[in-house]
Amino acid sequence: MPIGIVSDTHDDLAAVEAAVSLFEREGVDAVVHCGDFVAPFSVTPFDADFAFHAVRGNNDGEWAVESTVEEFGEYHGEAAALSFDGTDIAVTHGTSSLVVDALVDCGDYDYVLHGHSHAHGVEERDGTVRVNPGGLPIPVDGADDSFRVATLDTAESGVDAVTHHVLDG
């Protein structure tokens, strides 16, 4: 089962539309947004032909983000525990590296998805894979220089199941 992973879209409609287009081309069955939409208008393009799940990011101060997501998807608040095709996934924004590390190290999940740093990455520790899809480029050391998202294929396992994609946003 292909799953799209996105984070830190920060009201950039061109980036959101590029992500949705990629996910549609890839034929994903679900998309997980790891937070930082910022405002509700940047949520609505995700109302597409896939299941949609989202968690709150540290810049999601607009509480109408929740009700907008819930018009067509599931809003999980600060964190989510999801299961797709027998694959267990934890999702958090990633503001706290302590929380991300605890989710990875607890051994309860196959994958832990997070954003926040705007730096894509994937690593496996003791059977759990941590995935940061990236985000919009920001002028911070370590951040990506282009917008990135990721896909996860639950038919595969480990880091080989994750593909990062560079998008024009």
N, C-alpha and C positions, 0 to 999 in steps of 0.2 A: 504494500500500500504506500504510495508516494504522499509525502506530507511536505508542505511549504513552511518555512520558518523565516520570520521577519521581525525586525525590532528597530526602534529609534527612527521612525519615519518623520517625526517632528513637523507635521503639517505641510510636507512637501508633496503636493498632489501629483506632480510629474513622477516622482520616485514611487509613490504608492501605485499609480497606474502602471508603471513599468513592472513592478513586483507582481501585481495582479495578472498582467499579461503573460509574464513568464510562468506563473503558477498554472494558468489556464493552458498554455502550450505544453507544459510538462504533465498535464492531466492529473494534478494532485487531487486527492480526495478530501483533504483537510488542510487548513492553514492555521498556524499558531503565531500570534503576534505577542512578542515578549515585552510589550509596553513602550511608552512614550509616543503615542499618537499626537498628543497635546490637545487638540480640539476636535469636536465631533465631525466637522466637515471632512476631515481626513480619514474618518472611519468608513464612511458610506461606500467608497469604491470596493471594499472587501465584501460587499453584498454580491457575491458571484456564485458560480456553480461548484461550490465546495463548502464543507462544514467549516465554521470559523470559531476559533477560540482565542481569547485575549486575557492578559493580566495587566494590572496597573503599573505604570512606570513612574519614576519620581517627577516627571514633568507633566503628568496627566492630572492637572489640577482642576480641569473642567469636568465636573461630575456628570454632565450630560454625555460624556464618552460612554459611561456604563449603559445608560438607557439606549443610546444609539447602537452599540454593539448588540444589545439584547433584542433589538428589532429583527435581527436575522442570525445571530450567533449566540455564543455563550461567553459571558464575562465572569471571570473567576476571582476577581479581587487581587489580593497581593500575590497569590500563588495558586497553582493548579497541579493536580495529580490526574493524568490522563492515561488512557490505554487505547492503543490503536492496533488492531490485528495481533493481539497478544504481546505487544511491545509497551512496556510501562515507561511513562515519561513524566518528569517533574518540570514545571515551568515557573520561573520567577524573573523579575526584571534584571536583577543582578547588582542592584545598588550596594548590597552587602556581599563582599567576597566570602565572608564567614558563612553566610547562609548557602551560597552556591557550593562551597567546599563541603559543607555538612550534607547537602543533598547528594553530592557525588559520592562522598565517603560512606554514607549510611548503607549503601548496597541494595537499597530497595528499588532502584530504577535502572532501566537499561540506558536511558538518556536523560540528561539534565540540560534544558534549554534556557538560555538567558541572553540578555543584551547589555545595555548600559554603557559599555566602554567604547562603542563604535569601532571595535577591532574584531574582525572575524577570527575564529579559532576553533579547533577541535582537538581534544585529547582524550585518551582512554586511561582510566585508573581502576585497577582491580575489577574490570568487567563493566564499568559504567563509563559512558562517553559524555563528556561535557561539550556542548555546542553553542558557540556564539555566532549568529549569522552575520554579524557586522551591523552596519547602519549607515546613516548619511555621513559623509566626511565632515569632520569638525577640526578646528585648529588646536588639537591637543596631542601631545606626544603619545605615539603608539596607535592613534586612531587610523583607520583606513583612509586612503586617498581617493576612494571612489565608493559609491553605494553598492552594498552587497546584501544578498539574501542567501538562504541555503535550502536545499531539499534533503529529505531523509527518506530512504526506501526501506520499509520495514521487512521486505523480502530478503534484505541483506543484513549484516550485523557488524557491530563495531564501527570504527572510523571509516571503513570502506562504504558504509551505507550513506555517508554524508557527502554532499557536493555543494561547494560554494559557487555562487554566480555573481559576476560583476555586471551591474546594470547602469544604463544611462538614466539619470533621474533629473 
